[in-house]
Amino acid sequence: MISGLGNPSLTAAVLLAAAALFTAIASAKLGSDRMLIWSRRLLYIFCAAIVLACADLMTALVNSDFHNAYVASYTERALPIGYKIAAFWAGQEGSLLLWALLLAGMSAVAAIGFRKRARTEQAAMLAVLAVVCGFFAALMLFAANPFVQLPVQAVDGHGLNPLLQDPYMIAHPPLLFVGYAGYTVPWAMMLAALIAGRSDNQWIGATRRWLMFSWLFLTVGIVLGAKWAYIELGWGGYWAWDPVENASLLPWLTGTALLHSVMVQQQRGMFKVWNAALIACTFLLCIFGTYLTRSGVVQSVHSFGESVIGTFFLVFLLVCILLSVGVGIARRRLLKGEQPLEDLMTKEGAFLALNVLLVLMTLTTLVGTVFPLISGVVLDEPVSVGAAFYNKAVIPLALVLLALMSAGPLLTYGKDAAKVLGRGLIVPGFAAIVAVTAAVNMGVTNPWALVCTAVAAVAVFAVAVALVKSVRQRGLIHDDESPLIAAARVIDGSHRRYGGQAIHMGMIMLMVGVAGSSLFSVSETFQLRAGESGTLGKYTLNFTDLNETRHANYTAVAAHVTLTGPDGAETTMHPQMRFYDKTEQPSAQVALRSSLGRDAYLTLAGWEEGGKLVAIQAIINPLVAWIWIGGIVMTAGAVFCLLPCLLPEPKPVTAMSHARPTASISLTLAGDGQCMSQTTRTHATLCQEART
């Protein structure tokens, strides 16, 4: 029933997007609410058309319909069903269709959520969304069609790239696409607010949840991609500063800056130019990353081959840049800050410094990524920038950034922020000295490791000091609460603050993992016969034998290795070399023993004499597990930011004193995700809390 609906659905989608654009413009020009309603409806129907197209392709993949060229290119009959589903986004055409599906769904949700906005603003947002949706639909219909039919049905498909036959690759690309598609909505909202002439700060608050939602999925996608590289590529690392890896990092950096500066505009009316520029840049960098991935202009294990699609994306990127710059210049008076920056040692000053650091990291990464293109124009041969450049240029900036973030919980707004920060840093500073001293006594002398230790100590104790202070302040008001209940209500009363601090803690954990594995990793390749052993650090490897097993679509040759750890515990590990039926290139499958302290990472590098002599590459990676733990904590913090307040506040009790009593006051910051409910005892107390 669904088969054959792909191309008609794409054709309908292009027409629907064009009609949605026309009706949105007409509603603004004619002042017609009816046209506005039809523009929304057309976007809903566009979403339905893309869903039908996706259902057609998924049915063909699952049923191994080798009339379809895409199915024949990326699947085979013996491919497990999970990877047949993952083949949907394994190829260029299918991944674009997935992006179009996510974009259509988010556009429909945005249209529903903003249907009560003013006509001009709503029409402008719908028009921008219709343009982006229409671009993707037209791109697939005319340049990257996933429904091209073969003249003769193939007997079997070419199979899926062995590197993609991994569980992490089932989840990694879709999560990245959710982040990419999600950043389209804030861009459309920003343009709409400027076109409508809005000078208030309410619209930026409305973008916050979209920004956090997109950042969350982009973060998870990047972390899962790093995990995939770690266990699938067989080189013992998780980030190689590959151009396509960098392409996903670029919007993440600007998106991270956005999450901080948005708060300043909401609460202080500042950084309006920053926010407008960052919103535009984040969306544009998503499109730029797609251009890099699909144009073939850079070489990467992640990228697709050279394609005309890159030209379409480049033209679309230029149009979006011109639109963003043009609207920004035309409405620049709306982006004037409401008050000046009082002091660099305030929270807004710290956010400005954080933004500058993130933008510098973005520009450095961008220059390194496109340097082969630039050098190719000037020189006969393009010159690539290696990991050493990024390690020297970006990582020091990242450490400064994390140091700034570690003091974040102690920062406040206003002129007295420097004094408050100085008092608050006493305990974290002492903790950093103790931690560094302990590390030196344990034999750690690397300066980068000691800096990371100090930053981590400051971050942990800054959060603890800030939380204890808030709990004590609440205890002065609610003296009948236990400290645990008070702490729970303090945390629940400010999801954005404490969710953000959890994200910072996750980033510190990730930094610890990166520092440990980068600075203290050791490796060696052993050539062993059956019964022979090798020693690496405090680990001993004993090779037993080599055997061969047959699976659904590949043959695996596995080495049996007994690993004895520092504690004397033995683990049997089986690094493999897989030979897939549809490709001549073997694929290494690593064996991994992971703990909080270190990973033991084994790869079967080769064998001779019929398997009697094998080469085993062994790597000991300290603290790698903290990268993945940090990713989980960051994810949990972002989810917490998006949740509403959960715990009910106790009923207020008006206290009697010589000072003038006041009633309980409950404040909710709309769109801020931050709930505050405090019972105050005196008018003086209330005024002090309001100033804080």
N, C-alpha and C positions, 0 to 999 in steps of 0.2 A: 504493500500500500504506500509506503514511504518512498520506495525506490523510484528514481526519476524526477523527484521534486527539487533536486539541488539547484540546477540552473534556473528553473522558473522562480524559485524562492529568491535567488540572488538578484534576478532581474526585477522582481517585485520590490526587493529591499532598496535597490538604487532609486526606483521611482518613488517609493514611499519617503525616503530621505529627502529627495528633491521637493516633494510636496510638503513635507514638514518644514523645510526651510522657507518655501514660498509663503505658507500660511503664517509662519512666525513673523516674517517681515511684514506681511499684509496686516496682521493684527496690530503691530506697532504703528504702521503708517496710517491705518484707517481707524484706529482706536476700537477695534472689534474684539470683544471678548469671545465671540463665537469662533472666530478664526483661531484664537489662542487655544481654545478647547480642542479644535480639530488638529492643531499642531501637536498637542500632547497625544491625542489618539493615534495619529499617524506614527509617532515614535513607538507607541505600544505595539502597533501592528508590524512595524519594522522589526521589533524584537521577536515577534511570533514568526516572521518570515525567516529570520536567521536561525531560530530554533528548529524549524523544519529542515533547513539546509544542513544543520549539524546532525539531525536525526538521520538524514539520508546518508551522509558520509559514515556515521558510526555504524549503521546497519550494514553498509558495504564492507567495512573493516571486519566486523565480527563474523560475517557470513563468508568472508574470503571471496568477495565478488571481484574476480580478476579481469572483468571487463573494464573496471575503473583503473586508469593508469596510476593514480595515487596509491591505491590499495596494492597494486602489483609492485610498486616501487618500494614500499615500506613494510610489507608483511609477507608471510609465507604460511602455508597450511599448518605446519608443525609449530608455529609460534604460539606460546601460551596465551590464553585469553587476556590476561592482564596487560601484556605487551601489545596485543592487538588494539586494545583500547588506548594505550599510550601512544601508539602509532598515529593517532589522531593529530597530535601536536609534534610528532617527530620530524615531519617534513615542512617545507616552506608554506605550501598552500593550506595544509591543515592547521598549522599554528596561527596563521592569519585568520582563519575561520574561527578558531577558538577566541582570539583577541576580539574579533567582531562580535561574538556571542557575549563575552563579558562586557564589552563596551555598550552593547544594546541593552543588556540587563541593567547596568548602572545608569544609563541615560533614562530608562523608564522609571527607575526608582527616584532619580533626581527630579524628573518631571512631576511625579506624584508628590514628593516632599515639598516642592516649591510652587505648588499650584495656587497658593494664596498670596504670593508676592505681587508686587505692582506689575501692571501689564507690560510696560516697556522693559523692565528688568527681566521678567519671566520670558518674554518673547526673544530677547537677546540671548539668554542662556539656551533656549530651545534651538535657536538658529545655529549657534556654535556647535552644539551637540549633533545637530542634523548634518552639519558639514563634515565633522569627523566621522560619524557613522557612515555617511554616504561615500566618503573616500575609501574606507575599508571595503565596503560592498562593491564599489566600482573596481577597485584594485583586484579583487578576486574574480569578478566577472570577466574582466578584460585582460589581465596580466598574470594572475596566479590562480587559475581555476582548479579547484580540487575535484571537479566532476568530469574531466576530460576522459572520453572513452577510447579504448584501444580498438583498432580495426578488427583484430582477432583476439579472442580471450586467451590470456596467458594460462599455461598449464599450472604454474606455480609462481609465487612472487619472488622478488629478490631478497626478501628478508629485512629485518631491522638491524641497523648498525649495532654491532656487539657492545659498543660503549654505552648505548642507550638501554640495553637490557639489564637494568638495575632498578630496584624499587625506588631509590631516591629520584631517579629520572622520571618516574611516573608522576611525582608530586612537584618537583623543582620547576619545570617550565610553566605549568598552569598558575602556580603561586606568583611567579614573577609577572605573568600577564595580568593577574588581578591587580597587582600594584601599579603596573603601567596604565591599565585602563582606568583605574580609580583616580589617578592624578588628572585625568581629563576633566572631571567634574569641577574641581576647584578652579581650574583654568577658565572653564566656561562661566563659573559664578563670578570670578574676578572681572572678566571682560564685561559681563552683564551689569555688574554693579557700577563700573566706570561709565559704560555707555548710558546707563540710566541716570547718571549724575549724582550718585549717592556719596555723601561725604561723612556719614556716620561709620561706626565701627561694628555694627551688628552683622554685616555681611561676612566679615572676616571670622567672626565667631561661628557662623554657620558652616564655614569651610573646615573647621577644626576636626570634626569627626571624620570627614572624608579624608583629610590629610593623615590622621592617625590610622584610619582603616587601611589606606594605601601603603603607608609606611610599614605597618605591621606585616602585610603580605609580602611586600618587597624584602623585608628583613628575613622572614622565614624562608623565602625563596633563595636568597643569597646564601644563608647558612646551610640549607640543604644542598645547594650546588657545591659549596665547599666540602661538605661531607661526601658527596658523590666523587669529587676529584680525589679525595683522600683515599677512598677505598676502591675506586675503579681504575684510575689511571696508573696506579702501581709505582709512583715515584716518591711516595712518602710525604707529600705536601698537600696542602688544601687551598692554596692561593698562589698563583704564579704571575699575577699582574698581566694576565692575558688580555688582549684588547676587548674581547667580548665580556670577560669578567669585569673589566673596568667600565664597560658600557652600562652594566647594571649598578655599579657602585656610584656612578656620577649622579643620577637622580636621587639615590639614597642619601648622599651627602647634602645636597640642597634641600631635600625633604626633611632631613634632621634639623637643619638650620631653621626651616619654616616652623616646625613645631615649637621652637623656643620663641622666635620673634613674634609669632601670632599672639602669644600671651601678652606681650608688651603693648601691642596695638589695642588689644581688648581692654587692658587695665589702665594704660597710660596714654593711649592715643598717639603713640610714637611708632617709628619704623614702618610707616605706610609705604614708602618707596621700596624699602627692603622687601616687604612682604609681596607686593605686586610683582617685583622683579623675580623673586624666588619662586613664586607660583608659576610664572611663565617659564622660567628656566627649567624647573623640574619637569614640566610637561614636555618642553622642547627637547630636553636631554633623553626622555623616554623615546621620542621619535628618532633622535640622533642615534641612540643605541641600536634601534631597529635598523636604521640605515647601515650602520657598520656591520651588523650581523648578516644582512641580506644582500649587500651590494657586492661582496667579494673583494672589497678594496683592502681588507686586512686579512692576514692569515691567522686562523685560530682553529683549535680542535672543536670549538663550540659553533663555529659559523657555518652558514650555508655556502654553496658555491656561488660563483659570479652570476648575477642575474640582472635583468632589466628592471626588476622591482626596486632596486636601489635608486634608480633614477626617479621613479615615482615618489619614493619617500623623500628624496632630496628636494624635489620641487615642492612637495607638501610642507616640508620643514621650512623652506624659505617663505612660503605663504604665511605660515603660522608665526614666524618671526616678524614679518612685516605687519601682520595684524596686531600682534602684541605691542610692538614698538609704536605703531601708529596710534592705537587707542591710549597707550600710556602717555604719549606726548600731548595728544589732544585734551586729555583729562588730567594733566599734571597738577592743576590747582587743587584737585580733590585729594592729592596724595601728600599735601603739606602736613607735617606733624603738628600736633596740638600743643606740645610743650617741648622745651629743649632738654637735652641730656644734662642733668645736674652734676653728675660725678661719675667717673669711670669705675669707682669702687662700689657702685650700686648694682642691684640685680639687672637693671636695664643696661648698665655699662658692661656687665659680664656677658649678657646676651649679645651685645654688639661685638665684643671681642670674639665670642664663640662663632658668630656669623662670619666674621672676617677670616677666622682660622678655617672654617669649613669651606668658604669660597676659595681660599688659597689652595686647600687640598684638592678641591674640584678642578681649579684651573691647572694645577700641576699635573694631576692625573689626565686631564683632557689633552694637555700639550704632549705628554708622553705617549698617549694613545694615538694621536693623529700625526705624530712626528714622522712615521714612515711615509705618510702622504705628502707632508711638507718637504721632506728631504728628497722624495722622488721627483718633485718638480725642479729642484735646484741641482741635484746630483744625477749621475747616470744610473746609479743603483740606490733604491730606498734604504734608509738606515733605520733599524728597529731599536727601540729603547728597552733595555733589559731590566730585570728585577732590581739590580743594584741601584739604578737611578731612583726608582720609587722608594726603596728602603732608605736611601739617604735623604730624599726630598720630602716624602710624605710622612714617614713614621715619626720623625721628630715633631712635626706639626701635630700629629695625632696624640703624642704624649703630652704636649702642652695643652691640647684640647681636653684630654682626660683629667689633667691636673686642675684645669679650670672647672670642669664639671664636678670634680670631687668636692670642691668648696661650695657648690651650688646650693645645697640645703641650708647653708648659713647666711646666704645673701638675702637682703631685704631691699625694698624700694625706699627712696628718700635720702635726705642729706646725712642722716646718722648711720647709714649702712656700713661705712668703713669702721666705725667704732664697734658696731655689733659683730662684724666679721672678725675683727681683731680679737675680741673676747671669745668668740666661738671657736677660733682656731687653736686655742691653747691646748685643749685636750687632744684633738686630732694631730696637732704638730708634735706633741710629746709622744703620741702613739707611733707616729712615723719614725721618730728618732729611735724608739725602742725596737721597731720592726727592722730598720736598717742595721742597727747594731747586732741584732740576733742573726740576721742574714750573713753579716760579715763573719761572725763567730762560727757560723756553719760552713764557712769556706767560700761564700759567694763574693766574688770580687769584680765581676763585670759591671761597669758603671750603668749600663742600660738596665740590667736586672735590678740594681739597687734603686734606680729612679722609679721603676715600676713598683717595687716594694713600698716605697714611700707614698706614691700616689694611691695605691690600693689601701694602705693604712689610713690615710687622710679621708678617703672616700667612705670607708666603713664607719669610722668614728664620727665623721661629720653628720652622716645620716642618724647615727645613734644619739648624738648630742641634740640635734634638732628635734628628734622624736621625744626624747626625755623632756626637753624644754616645753614642748607642746602639751605633753601629758601632765606635767606639773602645773601648767597654766590652767588646764581644764580641771585639775584637782582642786584649785582654789575656788572654782565655781561649783563643781559637783563633788563636794567632799564626801558624799556617801558612796561613790563608785570605787570599785577596786581598781588597782593600777592596770590590770589586764583588760578590764572592760573599758576603762578610759582610753587605753592605747588603741583598742579595736575601734572605738567610736571616733577617735582622732583620725585614724587612717581612713575609715569609711567616710568621714566627713570631707575628705579632700582627695578624691580619686586621682585627679590629674597630678597633684603634687607627689603623692606617694607612689602612684604608678610610674611617674617619671623617674623617681628615685630608684625604683626597682629596675627600670631600664638602664639607668646609670650603673647600678651594681652589676647588671648583666654585662655591660660593656667593660667594666673593670675585670670581671672574670674572663671575658674573652681576651682582654689585653694580657692577663697573666698566662693564659694558654698560649698565645702567640709568642710572648717573650720566652717562656720556658722551652717551647719546641724549636724556636728559631735559634736561641743562644746555646742550648745545651744538648741538641740532638747529636747522636753518634750513629755511624753506619759502617758496615763492612760486608763484602761479598765473600762467602765461603764456598770452596769446592770440596765436597764431601762424598765419601763412599759409604755404603751401608755399614752402620755401626760406628762411624766416625763422629766426632763432636767438634764444635767450635765455641769459642767464648767471646762475648761482646759485653763489656762492662761487667755487671753482676749477673748476667744471663748466660746460660749454657744451652746450645742447640745440639741435639743428637738426631742424625738422619737415619731412618729405619729402612724405608723402601719407597718405590715409585709404582703407582698403579693407574690403570685406565678404566674409566667408566663411561657409559653411553647415556645421554639424556635426550630430551625431546628433539632439540634441533642443534645439538653440539656434542662433541666428545671432550671429556675432561681428563687431563693427565695431572694427578695430584701427588705431591710428596708428603710422606708422613714424617713429621718432625716433632720430637718431644722437647718442649721448652721448659727449662728449670729456672724459676725466678729467684730473686734475692732471698725470699723467705723459704726456699726449698720446695715450694709447691710445683708440681709437674702438670703441664698442659699439653695435650696432643693437638697439633695444628696442621692444617692441610692447605698450604698454598698451591694454587692450580694454574695451569695453562689450558685455556679453552680453545678448541678449534670448531668454529661454527660452520655449518653445512654450506651457507650461502656466501662465505667470504674466505679468502685465503690468508687473511691476516689473523694471527693468533691473538688472543686477549688474555692478559694476566688477571688472575683473581687472587687478591692478597688474603693472607690469614692474619687475624688481628687479635691480640690479647690486650684488653684495655682496663685500666684502673685509674683512680683519681690521681695517682702519682706519675704514671708513665704508660705509654703504649709500647708493646712489642709488635713489630710490623714485619712480616715475612713475605717475600716474593720469590716465586720459582723463576729464576732467570734463564734456565736452560739445562740440558743434560746431554751426556755422551755415553757411548758404550752400552746402548740399549737400556739406559736408566741406571747403570751401575755407578755412574759419577754424575752428580748434580751440582748446579750452582744455585745457592740460596743467598739472596740479598736480605740482610737483617738490619733493621733500623730501630733504635730506641728513641722514642719521642717523649720527653717529659711534658707533663701537664696538658697534653692535647685535649683530654676529656673536658677541661674547663672551658674550651671554646664552645663545645656543644652544650654544656651546662649554662654558660653565659647566654647562648642563643635561646634556650628554654626560658631563662629568667627574663630576658628582654621581651619575649613573646608574652609571658604572663603579665609583665608590667603594662604592655600596650593594651592587652585585653582588659586589665583592671581600669585603665584610663577610660575605656569606652563604656564600662558598666555604670548603672545608676547607683546612688547610695542605697545600702541594703539594711542597715541597722536603724531601728526607730530610736528617736531621742526621748529621754525621760521627760515627763511633764514638768514644765517649769514651776519652781516654787519661789515666790517673791520673798526675799530675805529682808528682815527688818534691821535697820541700823540707824545710826545718827545721820548718815549721809542720805541724800534723797534717793529712795528706792526706784528702780525701774523694772518694767516687766521684761519677760523673756523676749528676745528678738531672734527671728529666724530669717536668714538671708539665703537666697538661691540665686546664683549667677547663671542666668539663662544662657544656654549654649556653651557654658564653660565647663560643665561636667564637674563642678566643684561645689559641694554643699557645705554650708556652715550654719550650725545651730548652736547658739551659746546663751546660757542664762546669766545675766549680768546682775551684780548686786548693787552697784552704785553708778551714778551718772558719770563719775570720773573714770571708773573702770571701762564703761562702754566707750567713752571718747578715746581712751588709750588703745583699746582693741581696734576701733575704727581707724586710727592713725596707723597701726601696725598692718 
